Amino acid sequence: MNRPQQQHYVTRAYLEGFVADKKKHLHVYRRGKTNGFAALPENVAKIRNYYSTKKEDGTYDDRVEHYLETHIESPGLAVIKRLDAGHYNISRDARIRLSTLLAAQEYRVPWMREQMEAFTKGMLERAGRAMAEAPGVIEEKLSELSLAEEGDIEKVAKKLRRALLDGNIEVVATPGASLRAMGHMLEILPNFYFTMG
């Protein structure tokens, strides 16, 4: 299986639906810019390794990209094509596939992924601060993890607590955090779109 390095956050087949008859190019406008440009659908709305996570051995895990393509994009786009052909009475199953595609599109774009990563980072920072402010919690966790010798736990906990409270430990949300959040939302959000009728 070929590895898709450039991965679309707006499905190429969906973009192709906006190409004018007998044309090959889209008219593309970047957010916040007034000048547009012409581009082929395969050349826009994509980022290198956008859905991939790097594994310890240096290779990439592309399961999210393949899952989106086979379980969300292809089934959902088939429904859009049916609607575009004038067949407006669609089955319950087709509505579910379309709802899932809409939900995925809402949560897969760069802006939303950035928001999810910022939210995750904020939650982790608040959790770290709460842990630092609660007496005995850090000591208990260090003891459970056996990260320090019995006599060093108090000393290590004091340094860790101070670092957390002073903001000397930077919390970083990895791209995997927004992918997991997107997956979680795909369990919930399609139901909202489905009930819109």
Buried (B, 14 or more C-beta within 10 A) or exposed (E): EEEBBEBBBBBBBBBBEEBEEEEEBBEBEEEEEEEEEEBBBEEBBBEEBBBBBEEEEEEBEBEBBBBBBEBBBBBBBBBBEBBEEEEEEBEEEBBBBBBBBBBBBBBBBEEBBEBBBEBBBEEBBEEBEEBBEEEEBBBEBBBEEEEBEEEEBEEBBEEBBEEBEEEEEEBEBEBBBBBBBBEEBBEEBBEEBBEEE
